[in-house]
Amino acid sequence: MHSRFARACSGAINTVSMEKTAQEKGLGVIGTGDFLHPEWLKELKSTLAQDGDSGLFLLKGSAGGTRFVLSDEICTVESVNGSSKRIHHCVLLPSFDAVDALAESLKRYGSLGSDGRPILSMGAAHLVEEVFKASKDAFVFPAHAWTPYFGVLGAMSGFSSVKEAYGDQAKRIQALETGLSSDPAMNWRVSELDRYALVSNSDMHSLGNMGRESNVLEIDGGVTYAKMVDAITNREEKGFRMTVEFYPEEGKYHYDGHRECGFSVNPEADSTRSCRVCGKPLVVGVLHRVNDLADREPGYKPKNAVPYIHAVPLLEVIAYALKKTKYSAGVRSAYEALIGRFHDEFDILTAARPEEIAEVAGDGIAQSIDNVRHERIRIKPGYAGVYGELDLLGRNRNSEAKPISQKSLFEFPT
């Protein structure tokens, strides 16, 4: 998650709007994002109250019940043998005291107020060491691990394993964020990743993108920070029920490509590394990078694998069906009508009967949702910062759209 103090993020993001959106989406716990930014931290402290001794927080004066967990995404930059190594990391902490302690130690390595996602001149191992000095209960994991520029395993990171990137602190890394352009099945092909819980988070830059990827946990006796982290990391207890995933083809770094020329290639079918329009090098996408590091064939599933489903955010589904932008009044009206009839967005996407959806929003939206559930869709894959193009109703059968080939290995829940 990000706040309005992070670059390229919506000015409408505040704790009140975050809780309202979380309730529409069906999210019980959301990250605060950007807790190291001084202005955002001040706002968090003034608007959130501790939920007992749970390590989570509630919006003051609200009966909504959405829990907030203190979170941030941090960029580390270090020079190794003359090469710059840049990695994004997600950090969770259980208290404002821990945040204050971390901010005090990290301000020496870069400005905490210039961006909600601070850029710090330090290595990945050093960051982890400082985070655990601030709190022994910290939770740290690589953000969007496969993206080319800042993912720990991305084509431009300079690393080929989590251990190589985090050095002597790798033992403290227990999870890995798969990112929008990969899903668990792609990650299962790399045996070195079996030791990590594969988490999926929205990387929200605007409220509509909240929950576009999420984690489903089953926690007895009320949710706490400690129970949440334990459910994720201790997968043998089955508290980590599943993840909700972007179709990886829709992610904006799935294929290789060159954004400026609108050129992309499927690395499994075309070995070219240069743009055929201008000759410049292509941005090596996630599919290509996974294939480079994979030591298993597609379809392999580890014994302790957490199930997953693919989903498309409801606003995107409605916008496609109505042939409008997702920011139009008509799309928002249909969205609110569906939320008013059903419990929340996840209920609509996963459980509501298509005929009941059709009664509220029409056959096109109902059929689109049903097609997404059962993977009867086509996608022109994203590349080099360009999101993939969805075709939910088979409108573009003569286009370059690519039929989904990577099927979920689990039945869709009812």
Backbone torsions as a table, in degrees:
resi	resn	phi	psi	omega
1	MET	NA	152.7	174.6
2	HIS	-133.0	160.0	176.9
3	SER	-101.2	-180.0	177.4
4	ARG	-72.5	-5.8	179.3
5	PHE	-89.7	-2.4	175.7
6	ALA	-91.7	150.1	-178.5
7	ARG	-62.2	143.4	177.4
8	ALA	60.1	35.2	178.5
9	CYS	-120.9	152.6	-175.3
10	SER	-66.5	139.3	175.5
11	GLY	-73.5	-6.8	-179.1
12	ALA	-85.1	-2.0	-176.6
13	ILE	-81.7	117.3	170.8
14	ASN	-147.3	174.0	-173.7
15	THR	-66.2	-32.4	178.5
16	VAL	-67.8	-48.4	-179.5
17	SER	-67.5	-30.9	177.4
18	MET	-65.7	-43.6	179.3
19	GLU	-65.1	-42.5	179.9
20	LYS	-59.7	-44.3	-179.6
21	THR	-67.2	-39.7	178.8
22	ALA	-60.2	-38.9	179.2
23	GLN	-67.8	-39.7	176.5
24	GLU	-63.4	-39.0	-176.8
25	LYS	-75.2	-32.3	-175.4
26	GLY	97.2	31.0	-178.3
27	LEU	-100.6	130.4	-179.4
28	GLY	-90.1	-31.6	179.3
29	VAL	-133.6	130.9	177.5
30	ILE	-129.9	154.1	175.7
31	GLY	-78.1	152.9	174.2
32	THR	-78.5	-32.0	-170.7
33	GLY	67.6	151.2	162.6
34	ASP	57.1	33.3	-174.0
35	PHE	-67.5	-12.0	178.4
36	LEU	-84.6	-13.7	179.7
37	HIS	-73.1	121.9	-172.9
38	PRO	-55.2	-43.4	-177.7
39	GLU	-70.0	-41.3	178.5
40	TRP	-67.9	-39.5	178.1
41	LEU	-61.2	-41.4	177.5
42	LYS	-60.7	-41.8	179.0
43	GLU	-67.0	-40.6	178.2
44	LEU	-60.9	-43.9	-179.0
45	LYS	-66.1	-30.7	-177.6
46	SER	-85.0	-20.7	-175.0
47	THR	-111.2	-14.5	-178.5
48	LEU	-111.9	146.0	177.0
49	ALA	-124.0	147.6	178.7
50	GLN	-61.8	138.1	174.7
51	ASP	-91.0	79.5	-176.0
52	GLY	61.3	-135.3	178.0
53	ASP	-107.5	29.6	-174.4
54	SER	-77.5	-16.7	-173.7
55	GLY	81.8	4.5	176.7
56	LEU	-117.0	172.2	-172.7
57	PHE	-135.4	152.4	177.9
58	LEU	-119.8	153.1	176.2
59	LEU	-72.1	125.2	-178.6
60	LYS	-59.8	135.5	175.7
61	GLY	77.1	4.5	-178.8
62	SER	-108.1	143.6	174.8
63	ALA	-101.3	11.4	-174.9
64	GLY	-65.7	-36.7	176.0
65	GLY	86.7	0.7	177.1
66	THR	-66.8	130.8	176.7
67	ARG	-92.6	144.0	174.2
68	PHE	-111.6	138.9	171.6
69	VAL	-114.1	136.4	-178.3
70	LEU	-68.6	119.7	-173.4
71	SER	-141.6	158.4	175.4
72	ASP	-156.8	154.9	169.8
73	GLU	-112.5	129.3	-173.5
74	ILE	-125.2	135.5	176.7
75	CYS	-102.4	125.0	173.7
76	THR	-106.6	142.8	178.9
77	VAL	-131.4	123.6	176.2
78	GLU	-137.4	154.3	178.1
79	SER	-102.5	123.8	179.0
80	VAL	-125.4	114.7	-179.2
81	ASN	52.6	41.8	177.2
82	GLY	80.5	2.2	-179.8
83	SER	-112.1	135.8	-179.5
84	SER	-83.4	125.9	179.3
85	LYS	-109.7	117.5	-177.3
86	ARG	-120.2	126.5	179.6
87	ILE	-135.7	141.2	171.2
88	HIS	-98.1	137.7	-178.1
89	HIS	-128.6	144.7	171.0
90	CYS	-100.1	137.5	-179.5
91	VAL	-130.3	130.0	172.6
92	LEU	-115.5	141.3	177.7
93	LEU	-135.4	153.2	-174.0
94	PRO	-94.4	-1.7	-176.4
95	SER	-156.5	156.5	174.8
96	PHE	-67.6	-29.7	176.5
97	ASP	-60.8	-41.2	178.6
98	ALA	-66.9	-38.5	177.4
99	VAL	-62.6	-45.1	179.9
100	ASP	-61.4	-41.7	179.8
101	ALA	-64.7	-41.0	179.8
102	LEU	-67.7	-42.9	178.7
103	ALA	-59.4	-40.7	-179.7
104	GLU	-62.5	-38.5	-178.0
105	SER	-79.1	-32.1	-174.0
106	LEU	-87.4	-16.3	-177.2
107	LYS	-63.7	-16.3	177.7
108	ARG	-74.1	-14.9	-171.3
109	TYR	-108.5	2.7	178.6
110	GLY	160.3	168.5	-179.6
111	SER	-73.3	129.3	176.8
112	LEU	-91.5	-10.0	-175.4
113	GLY	-106.4	-2.8	-177.2
114	SER	-83.7	-22.0	-178.7
115	ASP	-157.6	144.0	177.0
116	GLY	-62.3	-26.5	173.0
117	ARG	-104.2	91.8	-173.2
118	PRO	-66.7	146.7	176.7
119	ILE	-106.5	116.1	-171.8
120	LEU	-117.0	138.4	178.7
121	SER	-86.1	84.5	-179.8
122	MET	-165.5	162.6	179.0
123	GLY	-85.3	165.8	-179.2
124	ALA	-60.9	-44.6	-179.1
125	ALA	-63.5	-40.4	179.4
126	HIS	-63.0	-42.2	178.0
127	LEU	-59.3	-48.6	-178.6
128	VAL	-59.6	-40.7	178.7
129	GLU	-60.3	-44.7	179.9
130	GLU	-67.3	-37.4	179.7
131	VAL	-63.3	-42.7	-178.8
132	PHE	-76.7	-17.8	169.5
133	LYS	-69.2	-35.7	179.5
134	ALA	-70.7	-34.1	178.1
135	SER	-160.0	127.7	176.4
136	LYS	-68.8	-14.1	-179.2
137	ASP	-98.7	12.6	179.6
138	ALA	-61.9	156.4	176.0
139	PHE	-130.2	119.0	-176.3
140	VAL	-126.9	137.2	175.5
141	PHE	-152.8	153.9	178.7
142	PRO	-65.0	135.1	177.2
143	ALA	-84.2	145.4	177.5
144	HIS	26.4	70.5	-164.5
145	ALA	-60.2	-23.6	-172.6
146	TRP	-103.8	-5.9	-176.2
147	THR	-64.0	143.7	-169.2
148	PRO	-57.8	-42.7	-168.6
149	TYR	-86.5	-41.7	-171.8
150	PHE	-127.2	6.2	177.0
151	GLY	-81.4	141.6	-177.1
152	VAL	-59.0	-30.2	179.3
153	LEU	-108.3	7.9	-177.8
154	GLY	-65.4	161.2	-174.7
155	ALA	-61.2	-25.8	-176.9
156	MET	-106.3	5.4	-176.6
157	SER	-73.8	-29.9	-175.8
158	GLY	87.0	2.7	179.2
159	PHE	-118.0	150.7	178.0
160	SER	-119.3	3.3	177.2
161	SER	-157.4	158.1	175.9
162	VAL	-64.4	-39.5	-179.8
163	LYS	-62.0	-41.5	178.9
164	GLU	-62.3	-38.5	-177.3
165	ALA	-74.9	-40.0	-172.5
166	TYR	-100.0	-7.1	174.5
167	GLY	55.7	-130.5	-175.6
168	ASP	-72.0	-5.9	176.7
169	GLN	-98.9	1.7	-178.5
170	ALA	-60.5	-27.4	-179.6
171	LYS	-63.3	-19.3	-179.2
172	ARG	-91.4	-4.6	178.6
173	ILE	-91.4	115.5	-176.7
174	GLN	-116.1	-3.8	-178.4
175	ALA	-144.7	164.5	-179.7
176	LEU	-145.6	131.7	179.1
177	GLU	-87.2	122.5	-172.8
178	THR	-74.0	-27.2	-179.8
179	GLY	82.5	168.6	-173.9
180	LEU	-71.3	-26.4	-173.5
181	SER	-94.0	4.4	171.9
182	SER	-136.6	159.5	174.6
183	ASP	-126.5	173.7	-177.3
184	PRO	-54.7	-40.7	-177.3
185	ALA	-59.5	-35.5	176.8
186	MET	-66.8	-41.3	-179.0
187	ASN	-70.2	-29.0	179.7
188	TRP	-63.8	-17.6	179.4
189	ARG	-73.2	-11.6	-178.7
190	VAL	-109.0	104.6	-172.2
191	SER	-61.6	-29.1	-179.3
192	GLU	-61.9	-20.7	-176.8
193	LEU	-88.6	-3.5	-179.2
194	ASP	-60.0	-26.5	-176.7
195	ARG	-76.4	-10.8	-175.8
196	TYR	-107.8	141.7	169.2
197	ALA	-71.5	134.1	-179.7
198	LEU	-96.0	108.9	-177.5
199	VAL	-104.1	154.9	-178.9
200	SER	-131.5	122.9	-176.9
201	ASN	-132.4	159.6	-168.1
202	SER	-78.8	-21.4	-173.7
203	ASP	49.2	56.7	-171.0
204	MET	-73.4	122.9	171.8
205	HIS	-108.5	-14.4	174.2
206	SER	-146.3	156.5	-171.2
207	LEU	-60.0	-35.1	-178.8
208	GLY	-63.1	-21.9	-179.1
209	ASN	-90.6	-0.9	177.3
210	MET	-59.9	132.4	175.2
211	GLY	77.0	9.1	-180.0
212	ARG	-65.5	-23.6	162.6
213	GLU	-132.1	144.2	-175.8
214	SER	-158.6	170.3	-178.1
215	ASN	-117.9	134.9	-179.2
216	VAL	-106.5	114.8	-177.9
217	LEU	-116.7	145.6	174.5
218	GLU	-115.7	111.7	-173.6
219	ILE	-124.3	122.7	179.1
220	ASP	-80.9	145.6	171.7
221	GLY	74.7	20.7	178.2
222	GLY	94.6	139.1	-175.9
223	VAL	-79.1	137.7	172.1
224	THR	-134.6	165.2	176.9
225	TYR	-57.5	-49.0	-176.7
226	ALA	-63.2	-43.0	179.5
227	LYS	-66.0	-35.9	-179.7
228	MET	-65.6	-47.8	178.8
229	VAL	-63.5	-39.8	-179.3
230	ASP	-66.1	-39.0	179.3
231	ALA	-62.7	-36.1	-179.9
232	ILE	-73.2	-46.2	-171.7
233	THR	-84.5	-27.2	-178.6
234	ASN	-101.5	71.0	-170.6
235	ARG	-67.0	-20.3	-179.3
236	GLU	-65.0	-21.8	179.9
237	GLU	-82.7	-6.2	175.0
238	LYS	67.5	18.1	175.9
239	GLY	-73.8	-22.9	176.2
240	PHE	-88.9	99.3	-169.8
241	ARG	-78.4	-45.6	179.6
242	MET	-173.8	171.0	170.8
243	THR	-117.5	152.0	174.5
244	VAL	-104.7	122.9	-167.7
245	GLU	-118.6	142.0	161.1
246	PHE	-57.3	145.5	161.8
247	TYR	-62.2	122.7	-173.9
248	PRO	-60.2	-27.6	176.8
249	GLU	-63.8	-24.3	179.1
250	GLU	-78.5	-21.5	179.9
251	GLY	-61.9	154.1	-170.6
252	LYS	-88.4	12.0	174.0
253	TYR	-136.3	28.6	-174.5
254	HIS	-73.5	-53.1	179.5
255	TYR	-91.1	167.1	168.1
256	ASP	-76.9	149.1	178.6
257	GLY	-179.5	178.1	177.2
258	HIS	-132.7	107.8	-172.4
259	ARG	-61.2	-43.6	-173.5
260	GLU	-60.4	-31.0	-179.0
261	CYS	-101.4	-1.5	-178.7
262	GLY	64.3	32.9	-175.5
263	PHE	-112.0	133.3	178.2
264	SER	-145.5	158.0	178.2
265	VAL	-139.9	151.3	170.6
266	ASN	-82.7	112.4	-175.1
267	PRO	-65.7	-17.0	178.2
268	GLU	-80.8	-14.0	-178.3
269	ALA	-119.1	-14.7	-174.4
270	ASP	-142.9	121.1	-175.5
271	SER	-90.1	5.1	-178.5
272	THR	-60.8	141.4	178.8
273	ARG	-115.8	3.6	-178.6
274	SER	-126.4	148.5	178.0
275	CYS	-66.7	129.4	-179.0
276	ARG	-77.3	-8.3	178.5
277	VAL	-89.3	-48.0	-174.4
278	CYS	-119.8	-11.8	178.4
279	GLY	87.7	-3.6	179.7
280	LYS	-73.7	156.3	179.1
281	PRO	-61.4	144.7	175.9
282	LEU	-80.3	152.6	168.5
283	VAL	-76.9	119.9	-177.9
284	VAL	-74.8	119.4	-174.1
285	GLY	-83.8	-179.5	-174.1
286	VAL	-68.7	-42.4	-179.9
287	LEU	-58.6	-44.5	178.7
288	HIS	-60.9	-46.5	-176.9
289	ARG	-66.2	-40.6	176.4
290	VAL	-60.0	-44.8	179.1
291	ASN	-61.2	-35.1	179.0
292	ASP	-63.8	-39.2	-173.8
293	LEU	-96.8	-10.7	-174.9
294	ALA	-67.4	139.1	172.0
295	ASP	-121.0	16.1	176.4
296	ARG	-135.2	156.7	177.9
297	GLU	-78.2	154.7	174.2
298	PRO	-55.2	141.4	179.6
299	GLY	100.1	-10.7	178.2
300	TYR	-68.4	139.5	178.5
301	LYS	-131.8	117.1	178.5
302	PRO	-63.8	157.3	-177.4
303	LYS	-61.9	-36.0	-176.1
304	ASN	-99.1	22.4	-176.2
305	ALA	-64.5	135.6	175.0
306	VAL	-85.4	130.4	-179.9
307	PRO	-60.7	163.4	176.9
308	TYR	-150.6	161.9	170.1
309	ILE	-132.2	155.2	171.6
310	HIS	-93.4	146.3	177.8
311	ALA	-148.3	161.3	174.1
312	VAL	-123.9	130.6	-179.6
313	PRO	-52.5	142.1	-173.4
314	LEU	-59.5	-39.5	179.0
315	LEU	-60.4	-37.3	178.0
316	GLU	-67.5	-40.0	179.4
317	VAL	-62.2	-47.5	-178.7
318	ILE	-63.3	-44.8	-179.3
319	ALA	-59.5	-42.3	178.4
320	TYR	-63.0	-49.5	-175.4
321	ALA	-62.5	-37.0	-177.5
322	LEU	-89.7	-4.9	-177.8
323	LYS	58.1	44.0	177.7
324	LYS	-129.9	169.2	173.3
325	THR	-77.6	153.3	-177.2
326	LYS	-70.2	-7.1	178.8
327	TYR	-98.1	2.3	-176.9
328	SER	-76.6	157.5	-178.8
329	ALA	-63.5	-37.2	-179.0
330	GLY	-65.3	-38.4	178.0
331	VAL	-67.5	-44.2	179.5
332	ARG	-63.8	-37.9	179.0
333	SER	-62.8	-44.4	178.5
334	ALA	-65.6	-39.0	178.6
335	TYR	-60.9	-48.4	-178.2
336	GLU	-65.1	-35.1	177.8
337	ALA	-64.6	-40.5	179.2
338	LEU	-69.5	-42.9	177.7
339	ILE	-61.9	-38.2	178.8
340	GLY	-65.9	-32.1	-178.3
341	ARG	-83.9	-39.2	-176.7
342	PHE	-108.8	-178.3	-171.8
343	HIS	-74.6	-49.9	-178.7
344	ASP	-165.9	178.9	-175.5
345	GLU	-61.7	-42.2	-179.6
346	PHE	-64.7	-34.9	176.2
347	ASP	-63.3	-41.8	179.5
348	ILE	-65.2	-44.6	-175.3
349	LEU	-71.5	-29.3	-171.2
350	THR	-114.6	-24.5	-168.9
351	ALA	-128.1	-31.6	-175.6
352	ALA	-62.0	140.2	-178.7
353	ARG	-71.6	135.9	-177.6
354	PRO	-54.7	-38.8	-179.3
355	GLU	-66.4	-30.5	176.8
356	GLU	-74.7	-36.4	174.8
357	ILE	-62.3	-42.3	-179.0
358	ALA	-61.8	-36.3	178.7
359	GLU	-59.9	-32.6	-176.8
360	VAL	-91.1	-42.7	-167.9
361	ALA	-123.7	-2.3	177.8
362	GLY	100.8	161.9	-174.7
363	ASP	-66.2	-36.4	-177.0
364	GLY	-62.1	-44.4	178.9
365	ILE	-68.2	-42.7	-179.9
366	ALA	-61.8	-44.6	-179.7
367	GLN	-67.3	-37.1	178.5
368	SER	-62.5	-44.5	179.1
369	ILE	-63.0	-43.1	-179.8
370	ASP	-65.5	-36.9	177.9
371	ASN	-66.1	-39.7	177.5
372	VAL	-63.1	-43.1	-179.9
373	ARG	-57.5	-39.1	-172.4
374	HIS	-107.1	15.1	173.7
375	GLU	59.3	35.5	175.6
376	ARG	-97.3	55.4	-176.9
377	ILE	-133.1	168.2	176.6
378	ARG	-125.8	148.2	-179.2
379	ILE	-140.2	131.3	166.9
380	LYS	-85.6	110.2	-167.9
381	PRO	-61.5	147.4	176.9
382	GLY	-76.1	163.4	-176.9
383	TYR	-163.4	146.5	167.5
384	ALA	47.8	36.6	179.0
385	GLY	95.9	3.4	178.9
386	VAL	-107.4	123.1	178.9
387	TYR	-64.9	150.6	175.2
388	GLY	-67.8	157.6	-178.5
389	GLU	-103.4	122.1	-177.9
390	LEU	-84.5	142.3	170.5
391	ASP	-131.2	100.0	-171.9
392	LEU	-92.8	-16.5	-175.9
393	LEU	-123.9	15.5	177.8
394	GLY	68.6	33.4	-179.3
395	ARG	-74.8	-25.2	-170.5
396	ASN	-119.1	48.2	-176.1
397	ARG	-63.9	-22.0	-179.8
398	ASN	-98.3	6.3	179.3
399	SER	-87.4	-170.7	178.9
400	GLU	-83.8	6.7	-176.7
401	ALA	-55.4	140.9	-176.0
402	LYS	-104.7	123.3	175.3
403	PRO	-61.0	141.8	177.4
404	ILE	-61.2	126.6	-179.7
405	SER	-108.2	-25.8	-178.5
406	GLN	-92.0	98.9	-178.7
407	LYS	-83.7	147.9	172.4
408	SER	-61.6	142.7	-179.1
409	LEU	-91.5	12.5	-177.7
410	PHE	-131.7	150.4	176.0
411	GLU	-68.4	146.0	177.7
412	PHE	-70.0	134.6	-177.5
413	PRO	-69.8	152.2	176.0
414	THR	-116.1	NA	NA
